[in-house]
Amino acid sequence: MVRPPLSQDERDRGELLGTLLRTARADRSMVEVAAAAGISVETLRKIERGRVPTPAFFTVAAIAGAVGLPLDELLARTTPVETGKLTA
């Protein structure tokens, strides 16, 4: 099975997700947050930089929990209001 390429909107949403998670991490180190989330620092780095625009749900949930960002807020801030536009 070949995965279809991501749209620009999907890539933009992944970058926004990474920015929101990085902002919520604040002054905590990547090592600290990755350990709390049970993921590798490299995985966290890739998600924060938008290099993994569609990370697994449980990975996002673990990071959000580690940084104290409610999933409903994260969803609201990354859901397109209309095609081609994301909330910020």
PyMOL Python script that loads the backbone (N, CA, C, O; Angstrom):
from pymol import cmd

cmd.read_pdbstr("""\
ATOM      1  N   MET A   1       0.840  -1.170   0.000  1.00  0.00           N
ATOM      2  CA  MET A   1       0.000   0.000   0.000  1.00  0.00           C
ATOM      3  C   MET A   1       0.892   1.243   0.000  1.00  0.00           C
ATOM      4  O   MET A   1       1.794   1.371   0.828  1.00  0.00           O
ATOM      5  N   VAL A   2       0.639   2.120  -0.903  1.00  0.00           N
ATOM      6  CA  VAL A   2       1.403   3.352  -1.012  1.00  0.00           C
ATOM      7  C   VAL A   2       0.581   4.474  -0.387  1.00  0.00           C
ATOM      8  O   VAL A   2      -0.595   4.656  -0.705  1.00  0.00           O
ATOM      9  N   ARG A   3       1.213   5.209   0.493  1.00  0.00           N
ATOM     10  CA  ARG A   3       0.534   6.330   1.143  1.00  0.00           C
ATOM     11  C   ARG A   3       0.532   7.536   0.203  1.00  0.00           C
ATOM     12  O   ARG A   3       1.577   7.915  -0.325  1.00  0.00           O
ATOM     13  N   PRO A   4      -0.646   8.141  -0.005  1.00  0.00           N
ATOM     14  CA  PRO A   4      -0.666   9.324  -0.883  1.00  0.00           C
ATOM     15  C   PRO A   4       0.103  10.473  -0.246  1.00  0.00           C
ATOM     16  O   PRO A   4       0.164  10.579   0.979  1.00  0.00           O
ATOM     17  N   PRO A   5       0.684  11.326  -1.067  1.00  0.00           N
ATOM     18  CA  PRO A   5       1.429  12.466  -0.515  1.00  0.00           C
ATOM     19  C   PRO A   5       0.504  13.395   0.270  1.00  0.00           C
ATOM     20  O   PRO A   5      -0.684  13.513  -0.032  1.00  0.00           O
ATOM     21  N   LEU A   6       1.067  14.046   1.274  1.00  0.00           N
ATOM     22  CA  LEU A   6       0.297  14.981   2.088  1.00  0.00           C
ATOM     23  C   LEU A   6       0.041  16.268   1.314  1.00  0.00           C
ATOM     24  O   LEU A   6       0.860  16.700   0.503  1.00  0.00           O
ATOM     25  N   SER A   7      -1.100  16.863   1.581  1.00  0.00           N
ATOM     26  CA  SER A   7      -1.418  18.150   0.965  1.00  0.00           C
ATOM     27  C   SER A   7      -0.649  19.252   1.694  1.00  0.00           C
ATOM     28  O   SER A   7      -0.106  19.034   2.777  1.00  0.00           O
ATOM     29  N   GLN A   8      -0.614  20.407   1.100  1.00  0.00           N
ATOM     30  CA  GLN A   8       0.034  21.552   1.744  1.00  0.00           C
ATOM     31  C   GLN A   8      -0.674  21.882   3.053  1.00  0.00           C
ATOM     32  O   GLN A   8      -0.020  22.230   4.036  1.00  0.00           O
ATOM     33  N   ASP A   9      -2.000  21.778   3.079  1.00  0.00           N
ATOM     34  CA  ASP A   9      -2.758  22.040   4.311  1.00  0.00           C
ATOM     35  C   ASP A   9      -2.348  21.070   5.422  1.00  0.00           C
ATOM     36  O   ASP A   9      -2.210  21.469   6.578  1.00  0.00           O
ATOM     37  N   GLU A  10      -2.155  19.808   5.072  1.00  0.00           N
ATOM     38  CA  GLU A  10      -1.737  18.818   6.070  1.00  0.00           C
ATOM     39  C   GLU A  10      -0.329  19.116   6.585  1.00  0.00           C
ATOM     40  O   GLU A  10      -0.059  18.981   7.779  1.00  0.00           O
ATOM     41  N   ARG A  11       0.550  19.514   5.696  1.00  0.00           N
ATOM     42  CA  ARG A  11       1.911  19.879   6.118  1.00  0.00           C
ATOM     43  C   ARG A  11       1.882  21.117   7.000  1.00  0.00           C
ATOM     44  O   ARG A  11       2.589  21.178   8.006  1.00  0.00           O
ATOM     45  N   ASP A  12       1.063  22.115   6.630  1.00  0.00           N
ATOM     46  CA  ASP A  12       0.933  23.334   7.443  1.00  0.00           C
ATOM     47  C   ASP A  12       0.383  23.002   8.828  1.00  0.00           C
ATOM     48  O   ASP A  12       0.845  23.539   9.834  1.00  0.00           O
ATOM     49  N   ARG A  13      -0.596  22.121   8.868  1.00  0.00           N
ATOM     50  CA  ARG A  13      -1.194  21.723  10.147  1.00  0.00           C
ATOM     51  C   ARG A  13      -0.154  21.021  11.029  1.00  0.00           C
ATOM     52  O   ARG A  13      -0.131  21.218  12.244  1.00  0.00           O
ATOM     53  N   GLY A  14       0.699  20.205  10.415  1.00  0.00           N
ATOM     54  CA  GLY A  14       1.765  19.544  11.161  1.00  0.00           C
ATOM     55  C   GLY A  14       2.759  20.544  11.731  1.00  0.00           C
ATOM     56  O   GLY A  14       3.228  20.382  12.857  1.00  0.00           O
ATOM     57  N   GLU A  15       3.081  21.572  10.961  1.00  0.00           N
ATOM     58  CA  GLU A  15       3.982  22.618  11.453  1.00  0.00           C
ATOM     59  C   GLU A  15       3.348  23.381  12.602  1.00  0.00           C
ATOM     60  O   GLU A  15       4.020  23.700  13.583  1.00  0.00           O
ATOM     61  N   LEU A  16       2.053  23.678  12.491  1.00  0.00           N
ATOM     62  CA  LEU A  16       1.344  24.371  13.555  1.00  0.00           C
ATOM     63  C   LEU A  16       1.306  23.513  14.820  1.00  0.00           C
ATOM     64  O   LEU A  16       1.524  24.017  15.922  1.00  0.00           O
ATOM     65  N   LEU A  17       1.032  22.232  14.664  1.00  0.00           N
ATOM     66  CA  LEU A  17       1.043  21.316  15.804  1.00  0.00           C
ATOM     67  C   LEU A  17       2.393  21.371  16.503  1.00  0.00           C
ATOM     68  O   LEU A  17       2.457  21.487  17.727  1.00  0.00           O
ATOM     69  N   GLY A  18       3.456  21.288  15.742  1.00  0.00           N
ATOM     70  CA  GLY A  18       4.799  21.341  16.319  1.00  0.00           C
ATOM     71  C   GLY A  18       5.062  22.642  17.052  1.00  0.00           C
ATOM     72  O   GLY A  18       5.645  22.643  18.136  1.00  0.00           O
ATOM     73  N   THR A  19       4.635  23.745  16.467  1.00  0.00           N
ATOM     74  CA  THR A  19       4.815  25.057  17.105  1.00  0.00           C
ATOM     75  C   THR A  19       4.049  25.133  18.422  1.00  0.00           C
ATOM     76  O   THR A  19       4.571  25.626  19.422  1.00  0.00           O
ATOM     77  N   LEU A  20       2.817  24.646  18.418  1.00  0.00           N
ATOM     78  CA  LEU A  20       2.010  24.683  19.645  1.00  0.00           C
ATOM     79  C   LEU A  20       2.633  23.823  20.743  1.00  0.00           C
ATOM     80  O   LEU A  20       2.667  24.230  21.904  1.00  0.00           O
ATOM     81  N   LEU A  21       3.119  22.648  20.387  1.00  0.00           N
ATOM     82  CA  LEU A  21       3.741  21.775  21.384  1.00  0.00           C
ATOM     83  C   LEU A  21       5.047  22.381  21.897  1.00  0.00           C
ATOM     84  O   LEU A  21       5.336  22.323  23.092  1.00  0.00           O
ATOM     85  N   ARG A  22       5.827  22.956  20.997  1.00  0.00           N
ATOM     86  CA  ARG A  22       7.092  23.588  21.399  1.00  0.00           C
ATOM     87  C   ARG A  22       6.830  24.774  22.320  1.00  0.00           C
ATOM     88  O   ARG A  22       7.536  24.961  23.310  1.00  0.00           O
ATOM     89  N   THR A  23       5.819  25.572  21.998  1.00  0.00           N
ATOM     90  CA  THR A  23       5.460  26.717  22.843  1.00  0.00           C
ATOM     91  C   THR A  23       5.007  26.245  24.220  1.00  0.00           C
ATOM     92  O   THR A  23       5.384  26.833  25.234  1.00  0.00           O
ATOM     93  N   ALA A  24       4.201  25.188  24.259  1.00  0.00           N
ATOM     94  CA  ALA A  24       3.718  24.659  25.536  1.00  0.00           C
ATOM     95  C   ALA A  24       4.856  24.063  26.364  1.00  0.00           C
ATOM     96  O   ALA A  24       4.795  24.051  27.594  1.00  0.00           O
ATOM     97  N   ARG A  25       5.892  23.569  25.689  1.00  0.00           N
ATOM     98  CA  ARG A  25       7.048  23.011  26.410  1.00  0.00           C
ATOM     99  C   ARG A  25       7.757  24.110  27.189  1.00  0.00           C
ATOM    100  O   ARG A  25       8.343  23.852  28.241  1.00  0.00           O
ATOM    101  N   ALA A  26       7.705  25.322  26.681  1.00  0.00           N
ATOM    102  CA  ALA A  26       8.282  26.509  27.338  1.00  0.00           C
ATOM    103  C   ALA A  26       9.755  26.298  27.656  1.00  0.00           C
ATOM    104  O   ALA A  26      10.548  26.014  26.759  1.00  0.00           O
ATOM    105  N   ASP A  27      10.126  26.435  28.922  1.00  0.00           N
ATOM    106  CA  ASP A  27      11.541  26.366  29.295  1.00  0.00           C
ATOM    107  C   ASP A  27      11.992  24.963  29.680  1.00  0.00           C
ATOM    108  O   ASP A  27      13.141  24.773  30.077  1.00  0.00           O
ATOM    109  N   ARG A  28      11.104  23.978  29.568  1.00  0.00           N
ATOM    110  CA  ARG A  28      11.506  22.600  29.862  1.00  0.00           C
ATOM    111  C   ARG A  28      12.358  22.065  28.722  1.00  0.00           C
ATOM    112  O   ARG A  28      12.141  22.414  27.561  1.00  0.00           O
ATOM    113  N   SER A  29      13.305  21.237  29.044  1.00  0.00           N
ATOM    114  CA  SER A  29      14.177  20.694  28.008  1.00  0.00           C
ATOM    115  C   SER A  29      13.457  19.618  27.207  1.00  0.00           C
ATOM    116  O   SER A  29      12.489  19.015  27.671  1.00  0.00           O
ATOM    117  N   MET A  30      13.949  19.395  26.003  1.00  0.00           N
ATOM    118  CA  MET A  30      13.400  18.330  25.169  1.00  0.00           C
ATOM    119  C   MET A  30      13.591  16.983  25.843  1.00  0.00           C
ATOM    120  O   MET A  30      12.723  16.114  25.757  1.00  0.00           O
ATOM    121  N   VAL A  31      14.712  16.808  26.507  1.00  0.00           N
ATOM    122  CA  VAL A  31      14.996  15.542  27.191  1.00  0.00           C
ATOM    123  C   VAL A  31      13.957  15.288  28.274  1.00  0.00           C
ATOM    124  O   VAL A  31      13.440  14.178  28.397  1.00  0.00           O
ATOM    125  N   GLU A  32      13.654  16.310  29.052  1.00  0.00           N
ATOM    126  CA  GLU A  32      12.681  16.192  30.134  1.00  0.00           C
ATOM    127  C   GLU A  32      11.293  15.840  29.594  1.00  0.00           C
ATOM    128  O   GLU A  32      10.639  14.934  30.111  1.00  0.00           O
ATOM    129  N   VAL A  33      10.848  16.544  28.569  1.00  0.00           N
ATOM    130  CA  VAL A  33       9.511  16.315  28.020  1.00  0.00           C
ATOM    131  C   VAL A  33       9.436  14.964  27.311  1.00  0.00           C
ATOM    132  O   VAL A  33       8.453  14.239  27.461  1.00  0.00           O
ATOM    133  N   ALA A  34      10.461  14.628  26.548  1.00  0.00           N
ATOM    134  CA  ALA A  34      10.467  13.336  25.858  1.00  0.00           C
ATOM    135  C   ALA A  34      10.413  12.188  26.865  1.00  0.00           C
ATOM    136  O   ALA A  34       9.679  11.220  26.662  1.00  0.00           O
ATOM    137  N   ALA A  35      11.174  12.287  27.934  1.00  0.00           N
ATOM    138  CA  ALA A  35      11.162  11.240  28.959  1.00  0.00           C
ATOM    139  C   ALA A  35       9.786  11.141  29.609  1.00  0.00           C
ATOM    140  O   ALA A  35       9.285  10.040  29.837  1.00  0.00           O
ATOM    141  N   ALA A  36       9.173  12.283  29.907  1.00  0.00           N
ATOM    142  CA  ALA A  36       7.838  12.284  30.521  1.00  0.00           C
ATOM    143  C   ALA A  36       6.791  11.697  29.577  1.00  0.00           C
ATOM    144  O   ALA A  36       5.829  11.069  30.021  1.00  0.00           O
ATOM    145  N   ALA A  37       6.980  11.902  28.284  1.00  0.00           N
ATOM    146  CA  ALA A  37       6.028  11.395  27.288  1.00  0.00           C
ATOM    147  C   ALA A  37       6.321   9.961  26.867  1.00  0.00           C
ATOM    148  O   ALA A  37       5.494   9.319  26.220  1.00  0.00           O
ATOM    149  N   GLY A  38       7.496   9.461  27.232  1.00  0.00           N
ATOM    150  CA  GLY A  38       7.866   8.096  26.866  1.00  0.00           C
ATOM    151  C   GLY A  38       8.249   7.938  25.408  1.00  0.00           C
ATOM    152  O   GLY A  38       8.029   6.886  24.808  1.00  0.00           O
ATOM    153  N   ILE A  39       8.825   8.993  24.840  1.00  0.00           N
ATOM    154  CA  ILE A  39       9.271   8.957  23.442  1.00  0.00           C
ATOM    155  C   ILE A  39      10.730   9.385  23.376  1.00  0.00           C
ATOM    156  O   ILE A  39      11.294   9.852  24.366  1.00  0.00           O
ATOM    157  N   SER A  40      11.331   9.223  22.213  1.00  0.00           N
ATOM    158  CA  SER A  40      12.717   9.648  22.058  1.00  0.00           C
ATOM    159  C   SER A  40      12.787  11.156  21.836  1.00  0.00           C
ATOM    160  O   SER A  40      11.835  11.777  21.363  1.00  0.00           O
ATOM    161  N   VAL A  41      13.921  11.721  22.184  1.00  0.00           N
ATOM    162  CA  VAL A  41      14.148  13.154  21.952  1.00  0.00           C
ATOM    163  C   VAL A  41      14.075  13.440  20.459  1.00  0.00           C
ATOM    164  O   VAL A  41      13.558  14.482  20.055  1.00  0.00           O
ATOM    165  N   GLU A  42      14.578  12.540  19.644  1.00  0.00           N
ATOM    166  CA  GLU A  42      14.553  12.744  18.192  1.00  0.00           C
ATOM    167  C   GLU A  42      13.113  12.790  17.667  1.00  0.00           C
ATOM    168  O   GLU A  42      12.805  13.590  16.783  1.00  0.00           O
ATOM    169  N   THR A  43      12.246  11.953  18.193  1.00  0.00           N
ATOM    170  CA  THR A  43      10.838  11.984  17.783  1.00  0.00           C
ATOM    171  C   THR A  43      10.212  13.321  18.161  1.00  0.00           C
ATOM    172  O   THR A  43       9.516  13.935  17.352  1.00  0.00           O
ATOM    173  N   LEU A  44      10.456  13.771  19.382  1.00  0.00           N
ATOM    174  CA  LEU A  44       9.930  15.067  19.820  1.00  0.00           C
ATOM    175  C   LEU A  44      10.467  16.186  18.936  1.00  0.00           C
ATOM    176  O   LEU A  44       9.715  17.069  18.523  1.00  0.00           O
ATOM    177  N   ARG A  45      11.751  16.151  18.648  1.00  0.00           N
ATOM    178  CA  ARG A  45      12.368  17.185  17.796  1.00  0.00           C
ATOM    179  C   ARG A  45      11.709  17.219  16.416  1.00  0.00           C
ATOM    180  O   ARG A  45      11.394  18.295  15.907  1.00  0.00           O
ATOM    181  N   LYS A  46      11.500  16.056  15.812  1.00  0.00           N
ATOM    182  CA  LYS A  46      10.894  15.997  14.480  1.00  0.00           C
ATOM    183  C   LYS A  46       9.460  16.524  14.495  1.00  0.00           C
ATOM    184  O   LYS A  46       9.048  17.230  13.575  1.00  0.00           O
ATOM    185  N   ILE A  47       8.704  16.183  15.533  1.00  0.00           N
ATOM    186  CA  ILE A  47       7.318  16.667  15.622  1.00  0.00           C
ATOM    187  C   ILE A  47       7.303  18.178  15.821  1.00  0.00           C
ATOM    188  O   ILE A  47       6.542  18.883  15.160  1.00  0.00           O
ATOM    189  N   GLU A  48       8.133  18.674  16.722  1.00  0.00           N
ATOM    190  CA  GLU A  48       8.171  20.117  16.979  1.00  0.00           C
ATOM    191  C   GLU A  48       8.583  20.914  15.751  1.00  0.00           C
ATOM    192  O   GLU A  48       8.145  22.052  15.580  1.00  0.00           O
ATOM    193  N   ARG A  49       9.402  20.347  14.909  1.00  0.00           N
ATOM    194  CA  ARG A  49       9.862  21.054  13.713  1.00  0.00           C
ATOM    195  C   ARG A  49       8.972  20.820  12.501  1.00  0.00           C
ATOM    196  O   ARG A  49       9.242  21.340  11.418  1.00  0.00           O
ATOM    197  N   GLY A  50       7.909  20.036  12.683  1.00  0.00           N
ATOM    198  CA  GLY A  50       6.998  19.783  11.587  1.00  0.00           C
ATOM    199  C   GLY A  50       7.476  18.754  10.593  1.00  0.00           C
ATOM    200  O   GLY A  50       6.883  18.604   9.525  1.00  0.00           O
ATOM    201  N   ARG A  51       8.545  18.035  10.924  1.00  0.00           N
ATOM    202  CA  ARG A  51       9.077  17.018  10.018  1.00  0.00           C
ATOM    203  C   ARG A  51       8.248  15.746  10.050  1.00  0.00           C
ATOM    204  O   ARG A  51       8.365  14.906   9.158  1.00  0.00           O
ATOM    205  N   VAL A  52       7.400  15.594  11.085  1.00  0.00           N
ATOM    206  CA  VAL A  52       6.441  14.498  11.168  1.00  0.00           C
ATOM    207  C   VAL A  52       5.071  15.168  11.258  1.00  0.00           C
ATOM    208  O   VAL A  52       4.549  15.360  12.356  1.00  0.00           O
ATOM    209  N   PRO A  53       4.487  15.523  10.117  1.00  0.00           N
ATOM    210  CA  PRO A  53       3.258  16.297  10.141  1.00  0.00           C
ATOM    211  C   PRO A  53       2.023  15.536  10.604  1.00  0.00           C
ATOM    212  O   PRO A  53       1.015  16.151  10.953  1.00  0.00           O
ATOM    213  N   THR A  54       2.087  14.206  10.614  1.00  0.00           N
ATOM    214  CA  THR A  54       0.934  13.417  11.053  1.00  0.00           C
ATOM    215  C   THR A  54       1.381  12.364  12.073  1.00  0.00           C
ATOM    216  O   THR A  54       1.312  11.166  11.797  1.00  0.00           O
ATOM    217  N   PRO A  55       1.837  12.805  13.249  1.00  0.00           N
ATOM    218  CA  PRO A  55       2.275  11.837  14.259  1.00  0.00           C
ATOM    219  C   PRO A  55       1.088  11.035  14.794  1.00  0.00           C
ATOM    220  O   PRO A  55      -0.065  11.453  14.687  1.00  0.00           O
ATOM    221  N   ALA A  56       1.396   9.882  15.367  1.00  0.00           N
ATOM    222  CA  ALA A  56       0.361   9.016  15.931  1.00  0.00           C
ATOM    223  C   ALA A  56      -0.376   9.728  17.065  1.00  0.00           C
ATOM    224  O   ALA A  56       0.210  10.514  17.809  1.00  0.00           O
ATOM    225  N   PHE A  57      -1.661   9.438  17.179  1.00  0.00           N
ATOM    226  CA  PHE A  57      -2.491  10.064  18.211  1.00  0.00           C
ATOM    227  C   PHE A  57      -1.892   9.895  19.600  1.00  0.00           C
ATOM    228  O   PHE A  57      -1.781  10.866  20.347  1.00  0.00           O
ATOM    229  N   PHE A  58      -1.505   8.675  19.953  1.00  0.00           N
ATOM    230  CA  PHE A  58      -1.017   8.433  21.310  1.00  0.00           C
ATOM    231  C   PHE A  58       0.304   9.152  21.576  1.00  0.00           C
ATOM    232  O   PHE A  58       0.605   9.488  22.721  1.00  0.00           O
ATOM    233  N   THR A  59       1.080   9.386  20.548  1.00  0.00           N
ATOM    234  CA  THR A  59       2.306  10.168  20.693  1.00  0.00           C
ATOM    235  C   THR A  59       1.959  11.620  21.001  1.00  0.00           C
ATOM    236  O   THR A  59       2.530  12.220  21.912  1.00  0.00           O
ATOM    237  N   VAL A  60       1.028  12.179  20.244  1.00  0.00           N
ATOM    238  CA  VAL A  60       0.595  13.559  20.488  1.00  0.00           C
ATOM    239  C   VAL A  60      -0.025  13.678  21.876  1.00  0.00           C
ATOM    240  O   VAL A  60       0.253  14.632  22.603  1.00  0.00           O
ATOM    241  N   ALA A  61      -0.864  12.713  22.243  1.00  0.00           N
ATOM    242  CA  ALA A  61      -1.506  12.736  23.568  1.00  0.00           C
ATOM    243  C   ALA A  61      -0.462  12.689  24.678  1.00  0.00           C
ATOM    244  O   ALA A  61      -0.598  13.386  25.684  1.00  0.00           O
ATOM    245  N   ALA A  62       0.568  11.882  24.507  1.00  0.00           N
ATOM    246  CA  ALA A  62       1.617  11.772  25.524  1.00  0.00           C
ATOM    247  C   ALA A  62       2.397  13.079  25.657  1.00  0.00           C
ATOM    248  O   ALA A  62       2.692  13.516  26.769  1.00  0.00           O
ATOM    249  N   ILE A  63       2.729  13.700  24.534  1.00  0.00           N
ATOM    250  CA  ILE A  63       3.459  14.973  24.572  1.00  0.00           C
ATOM    251  C   ILE A  63       2.577  16.052  25.192  1.00  0.00           C
ATOM    252  O   ILE A  63       3.019  16.802  26.062  1.00  0.00           O
ATOM    253  N   ALA A  64       1.331  16.123  24.740  1.00  0.00           N
ATOM    254  CA  ALA A  64       0.409  17.129  25.281  1.00  0.00           C
ATOM    255  C   ALA A  64       0.262  16.964  26.788  1.00  0.00           C
ATOM    256  O   ALA A  64       0.246  17.955  27.518  1.00  0.00           O
ATOM    257  N   GLY A  65       0.156  15.732  27.260  1.00  0.00           N
ATOM    258  CA  GLY A  65       0.062  15.485  28.693  1.00  0.00           C
ATOM    259  C   GLY A  65       1.317  15.915  29.421  1.00  0.00           C
ATOM    260  O   GLY A  65       1.244  16.467  30.519  1.00  0.00           O
ATOM    261  N   ALA A  66       2.468  15.667  28.817  1.00  0.00           N
ATOM    262  CA  ALA A  66       3.736  16.013  29.447  1.00  0.00           C
ATOM    263  C   ALA A  66       3.936  17.524  29.571  1.00  0.00           C
ATOM    264  O   ALA A  66       4.612  17.994  30.486  1.00  0.00           O
ATOM    265  N   VAL A  67       3.346  18.276  28.647  1.00  0.00           N
ATOM    266  CA  VAL A  67       3.508  19.737  28.688  1.00  0.00           C
ATOM    267  C   VAL A  67       2.280  20.443  29.258  1.00  0.00           C
ATOM    268  O   VAL A  67       2.253  21.671  29.339  1.00  0.00           O
ATOM    269  N   GLY A  68       1.271  19.679  29.651  1.00  0.00           N
ATOM    270  CA  GLY A  68       0.083  20.264  30.264  1.00  0.00           C
ATOM    271  C   GLY A  68      -0.842  20.972  29.290  1.00  0.00           C
ATOM    272  O   GLY A  68      -1.522  21.930  29.656  1.00  0.00           O
ATOM    273  N   LEU A  69      -0.868  20.508  28.060  1.00  0.00           N
ATOM    274  CA  LEU A  69      -1.720  21.115  27.034  1.00  0.00           C
ATOM    275  C   LEU A  69      -2.923  20.202  26.813  1.00  0.00           C
ATOM    276  O   LEU A  69      -2.758  19.085  26.321  1.00  0.00           O
ATOM    277  N   PRO A  70      -4.128  20.650  27.164  1.00  0.00           N
ATOM    278  CA  PRO A  70      -5.319  19.811  26.979  1.00  0.00           C
ATOM    279  C   PRO A  70      -5.527  19.462  25.500  1.00  0.00           C
ATOM    280  O   PRO A  70      -5.357  20.307  24.621  1.00  0.00           O
ATOM    281  N   LEU A  71      -5.897  18.211  25.243  1.00  0.00           N
ATOM    282  CA  LEU A  71      -6.095  17.776  23.865  1.00  0.00           C
ATOM    283  C   LEU A  71      -7.212  18.552  23.168  1.00  0.00           C
ATOM    284  O   LEU A  71      -7.118  18.826  21.972  1.00  0.00           O
ATOM    285  N   ASP A  72      -8.256  18.904  23.895  1.00  0.00           N
ATOM    286  CA  ASP A  72      -9.338  19.651  23.248  1.00  0.00           C
ATOM    287  C   ASP A  72      -8.855  21.028  22.780  1.00  0.00           C
ATOM    288  O   ASP A  72      -9.286  21.519  21.737  1.00  0.00           O
ATOM    289  N   GLU A  73      -7.964  21.643  23.551  1.00  0.00           N
ATOM    290  CA  GLU A  73      -7.396  22.933  23.132  1.00  0.00           C
ATOM    291  C   GLU A  73      -6.492  22.751  21.920  1.00  0.00           C
ATOM    292  O   GLU A  73      -6.531  23.548  20.983  1.00  0.00           O
ATOM    293  N   LEU A  74      -5.683  21.704  21.943  1.00  0.00           N
ATOM    294  CA  LEU A  74      -4.793  21.417  20.830  1.00  0.00           C
ATOM    295  C   LEU A  74      -5.602  21.170  19.558  1.00  0.00           C
ATOM    296  O   LEU A  74      -5.254  21.672  18.490  1.00  0.00           O
ATOM    297  N   LEU A  75      -6.663  20.408  19.674  1.00  0.00           N
ATOM    298  CA  LEU A  75      -7.525  20.134  18.521  1.00  0.00           C
ATOM    299  C   LEU A  75      -8.164  21.422  18.005  1.00  0.00           C
ATOM    300  O   LEU A  75      -8.180  21.673  16.800  1.00  0.00           O
ATOM    301  N   ALA A  76      -8.681  22.224  18.910  1.00  0.00           N
ATOM    302  CA  ALA A  76      -9.331  23.474  18.496  1.00  0.00           C
ATOM    303  C   ALA A  76      -8.363  24.403  17.770  1.00  0.00           C
ATOM    304  O   ALA A  76      -8.758  25.119  16.849  1.00  0.00           O
ATOM    305  N   ARG A  77      -7.112  24.390  18.178  1.00  0.00           N
ATOM    306  CA  ARG A  77      -6.139  25.320  17.587  1.00  0.00           C
ATOM    307  C   ARG A  77      -5.515  24.792  16.307  1.00  0.00           C
ATOM    308  O   ARG A  77      -4.814  25.529  15.613  1.00  0.00           O
ATOM    309  N   THR A  78      -5.759  23.515  15.979  1.00  0.00           N
ATOM    310  CA  THR A  78      -5.193  22.951  14.753  1.00  0.00           C
ATOM    311  C   THR A  78      -6.254  22.522  13.751  1.00  0.00           C
ATOM    312  O   THR A  78      -5.928  21.945  12.714  1.00  0.00           O
ATOM    313  N   THR A  79      -7.504  22.794  14.047  1.00  0.00           N
ATOM    314  CA  THR A  79      -8.592  22.439  13.140  1.00  0.00           C
ATOM    315  C   THR A  79      -8.844  23.585  12.159  1.00  0.00           C
ATOM    316  O   THR A  79      -9.054  24.723  12.580  1.00  0.00           O
ATOM    317  N   PRO A  80      -8.826  23.299  10.884  1.00  0.00           N
ATOM    318  CA  PRO A  80      -9.087  24.363   9.900  1.00  0.00           C
ATOM    319  C   PRO A  80     -10.488  24.946  10.086  1.00  0.00           C
ATOM    320  O   PRO A  80     -11.463  24.211  10.245  1.00  0.00           O
ATOM    321  N   VAL A  81     -10.571  26.256  10.064  1.00  0.00           N
ATOM    322  CA  VAL A  81     -11.852  26.946  10.152  1.00  0.00           C
ATOM    323  C   VAL A  81     -12.559  26.793   8.818  1.00  0.00           C
ATOM    324  O   VAL A  81     -13.755  26.507   8.758  1.00  0.00           O
ATOM    325  N   GLU A  82     -11.809  26.986   7.763  1.00  0.00           N
ATOM    326  CA  GLU A  82     -12.296  26.730   6.414  1.00  0.00           C
ATOM    327  C   GLU A  82     -11.094  26.254   5.614  1.00  0.00           C
ATOM    328  O   GLU A  82      -9.956  26.423   6.052  1.00  0.00           O
ATOM    329  N   THR A  83     -11.320  25.678   4.483  1.00  0.00           N
ATOM    330  CA  THR A  83     -10.247  25.097   3.687  1.00  0.00           C
ATOM    331  C   THR A  83      -9.110  26.085   3.484  1.00  0.00           C
ATOM    332  O   THR A  83      -9.314  27.221   3.057  1.00  0.00           O
ATOM    333  N   GLY A  84      -7.912  25.622   3.802  1.00  0.00           N
ATOM    334  CA  GLY A  84      -6.733  26.449   3.596  1.00  0.00           C
ATOM    335  C   GLY A  84      -6.408  27.411   4.705  1.00  0.00           C
ATOM    336  O   GLY A  84      -5.452  28.179   4.591  1.00  0.00           O
ATOM    337  N   LYS A  85      -7.194  27.394   5.803  1.00  0.00           N
ATOM    338  CA  LYS A  85      -6.931  28.327   6.884  1.00  0.00           C
ATOM    339  C   LYS A  85      -6.954  27.590   8.211  1.00  0.00           C
ATOM    340  O   LYS A  85      -7.893  26.846   8.496  1.00  0.00           O
ATOM    341  N   LEU A  86      -5.934  27.792   9.016  1.00  0.00           N
ATOM    342  CA  LEU A  86      -5.844  27.188  10.327  1.00  0.00           C
ATOM    343  C   LEU A  86      -6.042  28.242  11.391  1.00  0.00           C
ATOM    344  O   LEU A  86      -5.738  29.416  11.183  1.00  0.00           O
ATOM    345  N   THR A  87      -6.559  27.813  12.543  1.00  0.00           N
ATOM    346  CA  THR A  87      -6.630  28.730  13.671  1.00  0.00           C
ATOM    347  C   THR A  87      -5.260  28.814  14.302  1.00  0.00           C
ATOM    348  O   THR A  87      -4.439  27.917  14.110  1.00  0.00           O
ATOM    349  N   ALA A  88      -4.998  29.848  15.033  1.00  0.00           N
ATOM    350  CA  ALA A  88      -3.680  29.978  15.667  1.00  0.00           C
ATOM    351  C   ALA A  88      -3.795  30.266  17.124  1.00  0.00           C
ATOM    352  O   ALA A  88      -2.781  30.405  17.808  1.00  0.00           O
TER     353      ALA A  88
END
""", "prot")
cmd.dss("prot")
cmd.show_as("cartoon", "prot")
cmd.util.cbc("prot")
cmd.orient("prot")
